[in-house]
Amino acid sequence: MINTSKLKSVDFYRKIPRDLTEASLSGAGLSIIAAFIMMFLFGMELGDYMTVSTTTTVVVDGSTDNEFLRIDFNLSFPALSCEFASVDVSDVLGTNRLNITKTIRKFSIDRNLVVTGSEYHPGHIPHIRNVGDVTDEEFTDGSVSLTSGNFDAFSHQYPILVVNFFAPWCYWSNRLKPSWEKAAKIIRERYDPEMDGRILLGKVDCTIEADLCRRHHIQGYPSIRIFRKGSDLKETQGHHDHESYYGERDTDSLVAAMETLVAPIKKESETLALEDKSNKTLTKRPAPLTSGCRIEGFVRVKKVPGNLVISARSKSHSFDPSQINVSHYVSQFSFGRKLSPIMLHEIKRLAPLAGDGHDRLAGRSYIIHDGESNTDVTIEHYLQLVKTEVFNKRSSRERKLLEEYEYTAHSSLVHSTHVPVAKFHFEPSPMQVLITEVPKSFSHFVTNLCAIIGGVFTVAGILDSILHNTIRLIKKVELGKHM
């Protein structure tokens, strides 16, 4: 049998009989205070244990050469037509992609950024092999010169009005001029304006009739528009529903296209059936009702310095830099994966200073006002990217929670002799930020609790002993004075 007396001898906490102890008011007060202090310190320690602890390090970005970066954007250009708006991408490695359309959507908008129709689809544009009958022979004008004063009258008089909006300095306009005038002369002879009156070919010099061309949202030269009587007015705003011609530009193709337009038009209440002898189809599509365009979508680029450029582009048109305005509003411009509100909240929880630069350009506007001295202006944005990865170490294995890209943005207006563009120059940093969530040790938490309880209990005991002995000493002194 175990000798209990020997076992009791190792007791660290020897007991004093209760009848030998004495309770005091000072001790009771200190005990209550000590209990509140223990509870307060316990709450603080528990809160500290539950608080997320993170470590932040900066390391070299380990992205491979085959890794691509996604750029999501939603940009509104109140003065750039969807007809010519092009999204281009280039980088320092020589990659150059022009007029990206597969992952891009366009919507015509007005100057108040309100969408004016369904999604804009450019459709198939044939390769322009024939761009006019270039010859040194003399030719006479067959088309009618239109101005702001007579345009509406002609558009309401003829069932079909086909107009060539041109600029004398434009190479493509000069290539088109001979075939256009010859085709107009042929159409005038076949469909006399006075006897037949179903179709008329006209022309507008946009260097003279700038307001008229601006009213019809002409930004590239030459632009051939088809106006139909009875459907060319939209409410009372002066807007016109019309189509653009994108077919071949030689005389035969133009004449065949005009005959195709005339065929379904009645002449003096009789249907005229015309055969398309050339067997060539009319290539056209609706022209934008307004001069603005909203461009949204995404592109994938290599993780090297590069450019995303929004510009006016066409293989068969010329542009007047003074008439191109690339003012824009940014609704979204972000890199990497789209972050949900939950993911953004998680980033804020782990790193309160992170997340603000994920879409730094959102909500900003860059406006160039027409008629001011700052025309022919390119808007450039210089973006510096930093990749941030968040890891979790609560389990035995390190697990990546999410990754995001933040960037700084510096924008400027640059005067240019070329056609103005909106350029977003991005430069990924070779370094990346690692944010690691580090769990706190439960044993450390328990140790601190024991230290709190033991420390408060000991200090309270010392204070109680000092207070008790002091009171006894005072009583002895008072008792000695009375003796």
matplotlib code that plots the C-alpha trace (Angstrom):
import matplotlib.pyplot as plt

x = [0.0, 1.1, 2.2, -0.2, 1.8, 4.8, 2.7, 1.2, 4.6, 5.1, 1.9, 2.8, -0.5, -0.7, -4.1, -4.7, -7.8, -10.6, -11.1, -7.6, -8.2, -9.7, -11.8, -11.6, -13.4, -10.2, -9.5, -13.1, -12.7, -9.3, -10.8, -13.6, -11.3, -8.9, -11.8, -12.8, -9.2, -8.9, -12.1, -10.9, -7.5, -9.0, -11.3, -8.4, -6.3, -9.1, -9.7, -6.0, -6.1, -9.1, -7.6, -6.0, -2.2, -0.5, 3.0, 3.9, 6.9, 8.1, 9.5, 10.4, 7.4, 7.7, 5.4, 6.4, 6.8, 3.5, 1.4, -1.1, -2.7, -6.4, -7.5, -11.2, -12.5, -15.7, -15.0, -17.4, -16.3, -19.0, -17.4, -15.9, -18.1, -18.5, -18.1, -14.4, -13.5, -10.7, -9.2, -5.5, -2.8, 0.9, 3.9, 7.7, 8.1, 6.7, 3.1, 0.8, -3.0, -5.2, -9.0, -9.8, -13.4, -13.9, -14.0, -15.2, -18.7, -19.7, -22.9, -23.7, -24.3, -25.2, -23.3, -25.0, -23.6, -27.1, -27.2, -29.2, -29.6, -28.7, -25.2, -23.3, -22.2, -19.9, -20.7, -18.5, -16.5, -15.2, -11.6, -11.5, -9.8, -11.3, -11.0, -12.0, -11.4, -8.1, -7.6, -6.3, -9.3, -11.6, -14.9, -17.9, -19.6, -22.7, -23.5, -25.3, -23.4, -25.3, -25.0, -26.6, -29.2, -30.5, -29.7, -33.0, -35.0, -33.2, -33.4, -37.2, -37.7, -36.1, -36.9, -33.2, -30.5, -26.9, -24.3, -20.5, -19.1, -15.5, -12.5, -10.4, -7.2, -8.1, -6.3, -9.2, -11.7, -9.6, -9.4, -13.2, -14.0, -13.8, -15.8, -18.4, -19.0, -19.2, -21.6, -23.7, -23.9, -25.0, -27.7, -28.9, -29.3, -31.1, -33.3, -33.8, -34.5, -37.3, -39.0, -38.2, -37.2, -36.5, -32.8, -30.2, -26.5, -25.0, -21.7, -20.7, -17.4, -16.7, -14.0, -16.7, -19.8, -18.2, -21.4, -23.4, -20.8, -20.7, -24.5, -24.3, -21.4, -18.9, -15.5, -13.8, -13.4, -15.0, -18.2, -21.0, -24.4, -27.8, -30.8, -34.3, -37.3, -39.8, -37.4, -34.7, -36.2, -36.1, -38.6, -37.6, -34.0, -32.7, -31.1, -31.2, -31.6, -29.3, -27.0, -23.3, -22.1, -19.0, -18.8, -16.3, -15.7, -15.4, -18.0, -19.7, -20.0, -21.5, -24.0, -25.0, -25.5, -27.6, -29.8, -30.3, -31.5, -33.9, -35.4, -38.0, -39.1, -42.4, -42.5, -45.8, -47.6, -46.0, -43.4, -40.3, -38.5, -34.8, -32.3, -28.9, -26.9, -23.6, -24.7, -23.0, -24.6, -25.0, -22.7, -24.1, -24.9, -26.7, -24.6, -24.4, -27.3, -25.0, -21.4, -20.5, -19.5, -19.3, -16.6, -16.6, -15.0, -11.5, -8.2, -5.4, -1.8, 1.6, 3.0, 5.4, 5.2, 2.7, -0.1, -3.9, -5.0, -8.5, -8.4, -10.2, -9.0, -10.0, -8.3, -10.2, -10.8, -8.8, -9.3, -9.0, -7.1, -8.9, -12.3, -11.3, -12.0, -11.0, -12.6, -13.7, -15.3, -13.9, -16.4, -13.9, -10.3, -8.8, -6.2, -6.4, -9.4, -12.6, -13.0, -16.3, -17.4, -16.7, -13.1, -12.6, -13.8, -11.5, -8.6, -9.6, -9.8, -6.3, -4.7, -6.6, -4.4, -4.8, -7.6, -8.0, -5.9, -7.5, -9.7, -8.1, -9.4, -13.0, -15.3, -12.8, -13.4, -11.0, -12.7, -11.5, -13.9, -14.6, -13.5, -10.8, -7.1, -6.5, -7.6, -5.6, -5.0, -4.0, -4.9, -2.2, -2.5, 0.7, -0.2, 2.3, 1.1, 1.9, 0.7, -0.6, -1.1, -2.8, -2.0, -3.5, -1.3, -4.0, -3.7, -0.5, -0.3, 0.0, -3.1, -3.5, -6.7, -6.7, -4.6, -5.2, -3.4, -3.2, -1.9, -1.0, -2.2, -0.7, -2.6, -1.6, -2.8, -0.3, -0.6, -0.1, 0.1, -1.4, -4.9, -5.6, -5.9, -6.6, -3.5, -3.3, 0.4, 0.8, 4.0, 3.9, 6.4, 9.0, 8.2, 5.1, 3.7, 2.9, 0.4, 0.4, -2.2, -0.3, -2.4, -1.7, -0.6, -3.3, -0.6, 0.6, -3.0, -3.4, 0.0, -1.0, -4.3, -2.4, 0.0, -2.9, -4.7, -1.6, -0.1, -3.3, -3.9, -0.3, -0.3, -3.7, -2.4, 0.7, -1.5, -3.9, -1.0, 0.5, -2.9, -3.7, -0.4, -0.6, -4.0, -2.8, 0.2, -2.0, -4.3, -1.2, 0.0, -3.4, -3.7, -0.2, -1.2, -4.3, -2.3]
y = [0.0, 3.5, 5.5, 8.5, 10.5, 10.5, 11.4, 14.3, 15.7, 16.7, 18.9, 22.4, 23.8, 23.1, 24.0, 26.1, 25.2, 27.6, 28.3, 29.8, 32.2, 35.6, 37.4, 41.2, 43.9, 45.0, 41.5, 41.2, 44.5, 43.4, 40.0, 41.7, 44.1, 41.2, 39.2, 42.1, 42.6, 38.8, 38.9, 42.1, 40.7, 37.3, 39.1, 41.0, 37.9, 36.0, 38.9, 38.9, 35.1, 35.4, 38.3, 37.4, 37.7, 38.1, 38.5, 40.4, 39.6, 40.8, 38.2, 37.9, 37.1, 33.5, 33.8, 31.7, 32.9, 31.2, 32.9, 35.4, 38.3, 39.2, 42.8, 43.6, 47.0, 49.0, 52.3, 54.9, 57.2, 59.8, 61.1, 58.0, 56.0, 52.2, 52.1, 52.8, 52.1, 49.5, 47.7, 47.0, 45.3, 45.4, 44.5, 44.8, 41.2, 42.3, 41.1, 43.3, 42.5, 44.9, 45.4, 42.6, 41.7, 38.1, 39.1, 42.7, 44.1, 47.6, 49.6, 53.0, 55.7, 59.3, 62.2, 61.4, 57.8, 56.4, 53.3, 54.1, 50.6, 47.0, 45.7, 47.0, 44.2, 45.3, 42.3, 41.1, 43.8, 42.6, 43.1, 46.3, 45.2, 47.8, 51.3, 53.4, 53.8, 55.6, 57.3, 60.6, 61.0, 63.9, 63.2, 65.3, 65.4, 63.2, 63.5, 66.5, 68.7, 68.7, 71.3, 72.0, 74.1, 71.5, 68.2, 67.7, 68.7, 66.1, 63.4, 63.9, 64.1, 60.9, 57.4, 56.6, 59.1, 57.8, 60.3, 60.2, 62.1, 62.9, 65.1, 66.5, 65.8, 62.1, 59.5, 57.1, 59.9, 60.8, 57.2, 56.9, 60.2, 59.1, 55.9, 57.7, 60.4, 58.0, 55.8, 58.8, 59.8, 56.4, 56.2, 59.7, 58.6, 55.3, 56.9, 60.4, 62.5, 64.4, 61.5, 58.6, 60.2, 57.1, 57.5, 60.3, 60.2, 63.1, 64.2, 66.3, 68.0, 67.6, 70.3, 72.8, 71.3, 70.3, 70.7, 68.6, 65.8, 66.0, 65.8, 62.5, 61.3, 61.1, 60.4, 58.5, 59.4, 58.5, 57.3, 56.2, 56.5, 55.3, 57.3, 56.0, 58.3, 57.8, 56.1, 58.6, 60.7, 59.7, 61.7, 65.4, 65.2, 65.3, 61.9, 59.7, 55.9, 55.0, 52.4, 52.4, 50.9, 48.7, 47.1, 47.4, 51.0, 50.5, 51.9, 48.5, 47.5, 50.9, 50.9, 47.3, 48.2, 51.3, 49.1, 46.7, 49.6, 50.8, 47.4, 47.2, 50.9, 51.5, 53.8, 55.5, 52.8, 50.1, 47.6, 47.7, 44.4, 44.8, 42.1, 42.4, 41.7, 41.8, 39.3, 41.4, 41.8, 45.0, 45.0, 47.3, 47.5, 49.9, 53.0, 54.1, 56.4, 58.4, 59.2, 57.6, 54.0, 51.9, 49.3, 46.4, 43.0, 41.6, 40.8, 38.5, 39.8, 38.4, 39.5, 42.0, 45.8, 46.6, 48.8, 48.6, 51.2, 52.4, 54.2, 55.0, 52.5, 51.4, 49.8, 51.9, 55.3, 58.3, 60.3, 64.0, 64.2, 67.4, 65.6, 62.6, 63.1, 60.2, 61.6, 58.7, 57.5, 54.5, 52.2, 49.4, 48.7, 45.8, 43.1, 39.4, 37.5, 39.3, 39.7, 39.2, 41.3, 38.4, 38.1, 41.8, 41.6, 38.8, 40.8, 43.7, 41.4, 40.1, 43.2, 46.5, 48.5, 46.2, 46.1, 49.8, 49.7, 46.8, 49.0, 52.4, 54.1, 53.1, 56.2, 58.6, 60.7, 62.2, 64.8, 66.9, 69.7, 70.4, 73.7, 74.3, 74.6, 71.1, 69.3, 66.5, 65.1, 61.6, 60.5, 58.3, 56.3, 54.8, 51.8, 50.0, 46.6, 44.6, 41.1, 40.2, 36.6, 35.6, 32.3, 30.5, 28.4, 27.3, 23.7, 21.6, 22.6, 26.1, 27.0, 29.9, 31.7, 34.2, 36.5, 40.0, 42.8, 46.3, 49.2, 52.9, 55.2, 58.4, 60.0, 62.8, 64.6, 64.6, 66.6, 64.5, 65.0, 61.6, 60.4, 60.7, 57.5, 56.5, 54.5, 52.4, 51.5, 48.7, 47.5, 44.5, 44.6, 41.9, 41.6, 40.4, 40.7, 37.6, 38.0, 34.9, 34.3, 32.9, 31.0, 31.7, 28.9, 27.6, 26.6, 30.2, 31.3, 28.9, 30.0, 33.6, 32.8, 31.1, 34.0, 36.4, 34.5, 33.7, 37.1, 39.0, 36.6, 37.0, 40.8, 41.0, 38.8, 41.0, 44.2, 42.5, 41.6, 45.1, 46.6, 44.3, 44.8, 48.5, 48.6, 46.4, 48.8, 51.8, 50.2, 49.4, 52.9, 54.3, 51.8, 52.8, 56.5, 55.8, 53.8]
z = [0.0, -0.7, 2.3, 2.1, 4.7, 2.4, -0.6, 1.3, 2.0, -1.7, -1.6, -2.9, -1.8, 1.9, 3.5, 6.4, 8.5, 7.7, 11.4, 11.5, 8.6, 8.9, 6.4, 6.0, 4.1, 2.4, 1.2, -0.1, -2.0, -3.5, -4.5, -6.4, -8.1, -9.0, -10.4, -12.7, -13.8, -14.6, -16.7, -18.6, -19.4, -20.4, -22.9, -24.3, -24.7, -26.3, -28.8, -29.6, -30.2, -32.5, -34.5, -37.8, -37.8, -41.2, -42.5, -45.6, -47.8, -51.2, -53.5, -57.2, -59.4, -60.5, -63.5, -66.5, -70.1, -71.1, -68.4, -69.6, -67.9, -68.3, -68.7, -68.1, -69.1, -69.7, -71.4, -72.8, -75.6, -76.2, -79.4, -81.0, -83.4, -83.0, -86.7, -86.5, -82.8, -82.6, -79.7, -80.3, -78.1, -78.4, -76.1, -76.0, -77.3, -80.7, -80.3, -82.2, -82.5, -84.2, -84.0, -81.5, -81.8, -80.4, -76.7, -77.2, -77.3, -78.6, -77.9, -79.6, -77.0, -77.0, -75.4, -72.0, -72.2, -72.7, -74.9, -78.1, -79.5, -79.3, -79.5, -82.5, -84.9, -87.7, -89.8, -92.7, -94.4, -97.8, -98.8, -100.9, -104.0, -106.3, -104.9, -107.9, -111.6, -111.4, -114.8, -116.1, -118.4, -117.8, -116.1, -115.3, -112.0, -111.9, -108.2, -106.6, -104.2, -100.9, -98.2, -94.8, -96.6, -99.1, -97.5, -95.8, -98.8, -101.0, -98.3, -98.1, -101.9, -103.1, -101.8, -102.0, -101.4, -101.5, -100.2, -100.4, -97.5, -98.5, -97.8, -100.7, -98.9, -98.3, -100.5, -100.4, -101.3, -104.3, -105.4, -105.1, -106.9, -110.6, -110.1, -107.9, -110.4, -113.3, -111.4, -110.5, -114.1, -115.2, -112.5, -113.5, -117.1, -116.1, -113.4, -114.4, -111.3, -113.0, -114.8, -112.4, -109.1, -107.2, -106.5, -106.3, -105.7, -103.8, -102.2, -99.2, -98.8, -95.1, -95.1, -96.1, -94.5, -91.2, -89.2, -91.6, -91.4, -87.7, -87.5, -89.4, -87.3, -90.1, -88.7, -91.6, -95.2, -97.6, -95.9, -98.2, -96.5, -97.7, -96.7, -97.2, -97.4, -94.6, -92.2, -91.9, -89.1, -85.4, -83.3, -83.5, -82.6, -86.2, -86.0, -89.1, -89.4, -92.3, -93.6, -94.6, -97.9, -97.6, -101.0, -103.8, -105.0, -108.8, -111.1, -112.0, -108.3, -107.4, -110.2, -109.4, -105.8, -106.7, -108.9, -106.1, -103.9, -106.6, -107.4, -104.6, -105.0, -106.9, -109.8, -110.2, -108.2, -110.4, -109.3, -111.3, -111.5, -112.3, -112.8, -111.2, -114.3, -112.5, -109.9, -107.2, -103.8, -101.9, -98.9, -96.2, -92.6, -90.3, -89.5, -85.8, -84.9, -82.5, -82.5, -79.2, -78.3, -75.2, -75.4, -72.9, -72.7, -72.0, -73.6, -72.6, -72.8, -71.9, -68.5, -70.0, -70.6, -73.3, -74.5, -74.9, -77.4, -78.4, -81.7, -84.9, -87.5, -91.0, -94.0, -96.5, -94.8, -93.8, -90.6, -89.8, -86.4, -85.5, -85.8, -83.6, -79.9, -77.6, -74.4, -72.3, -69.0, -67.2, -65.5, -65.1, -65.8, -63.9, -64.2, -63.4, -62.2, -61.4, -57.7, -56.1, -53.1, -50.8, -52.1, -51.8, -48.2, -47.5, -48.8, -46.6, -43.6, -44.1, -45.4, -44.6, -46.9, -49.9, -52.4, -53.0, -56.2, -57.9, -60.1, -59.5, -62.7, -62.1, -62.0, -63.5, -66.7, -69.2, -71.3, -74.2, -75.1, -78.8, -80.1, -77.6, -78.3, -77.0, -80.1, -81.7, -78.2, -77.2, -73.7, -72.1, -68.9, -67.4, -65.1, -62.9, -61.7, -58.6, -58.0, -54.5, -53.4, -50.1, -48.4, -45.4, -43.0, -40.6, -41.8, -42.1, -45.8, -47.1, -49.3, -51.6, -51.0, -53.8, -56.0, -57.3, -59.2, -57.9, -59.9, -59.7, -62.5, -63.9, -66.8, -69.2, -72.3, -75.2, -78.4, -81.5, -85.2, -85.8, -85.2, -81.4, -79.4, -75.8, -74.7, -71.6, -71.0, -68.5, -66.9, -64.6, -61.7, -61.5, -57.7, -56.0, -52.5, -50.4, -47.6, -45.3, -42.6, -39.6, -37.0, -33.3, -31.0, -28.7, -26.1, -26.1, -25.5, -22.5, -21.1, -21.2, -19.5, -16.7, -16.4, -16.2, -13.5, -11.5, -11.8, -10.8, -7.9, -6.6, -7.0, -5.3, -2.5, -2.0, -1.9, 0.5, 2.8, 2.7, 3.3, 6.2, 7.9, 7.5, 9.2, 12.1, 12.5, 12.6, 15.2, 17.4, 17.2, 18.2, 21.0, 22.4, 22.4, 24.6, 27.2]

ax = plt.figure().add_subplot(projection="3d")
ax.plot(x, y, z, "-o")
ax.set_aspect("equal")
plt.show()
